[in-house]
Amino acid sequence: MRLDQICCLDDAVSRRVLEDYGAVFIAADSVRVPPACVFSGEEQVRAFQDAVGICAATLGGVEIELQPVAANALLDARDEARHEGFEITPRGGVEAARRGFDDTLRLWHSRIQPALDYWCVRGRLAPERADDLRRLAPCEQVSAVLELEVEDIFFSKDFSKSVLYSVAAPGTSQHLSMLAFDVVEFREPAVRRALASHGWFQTVIGDLPHFTFIGREEQQLIAHGLRRVEADGQIFWIPDV
Ligand SMILES: [Zn+2]
């Protein structure tokens, strides 16, 4: 696999996306990795998900969907956690695992619209500029938002940091690849240990409940191009780019 086959290296947004969410690309051979670091739209997402095969699993009374190998590993991790007296349950219902492109688009807008209103009211953003941004296509909107964030006009839920710590840009979420699962019990060390021993790791700094299926042993991750970062008292494995 070559970097320029999965990511448009001249494009700042693609590079940022690869750095933030690219851990999936070093997943085990049993995992199907996405065709690019940014899905182009609903059609490409659906084709990918259909080709991989969608596997349902029930956790905490909620049916979630993942790649088959990821779903099986998650159920094994849940069983291991139960031996220690803990459950592993989905955070946010069915959206904890597989999502469609339109779901990621809706989540994106749920951050962008309130932030535009917030900064207009505070006089940091001209209403005309906000309207221009609203009219852009999703991928152009990402670039425009990241440019505003350079001026400290932030789009996260509390307007204090980059939107990318709050929600993935449309088409970039690991949930589209069916390799991500948001966990209620992420603060329990025993839960994190059980997940890690079955190939599930935290790979997005600042998104603590979000676990990514890599399908490899923890000791192998550095050799495959991830680096270990400690943040918020937890261990994250992020692309070493
Ligand atoms: Zn997530």
Residues whose N, C-alpha, C, O or C-beta is under 5 A from the ligand:
A	BS01	ZN	A180 D182 H210
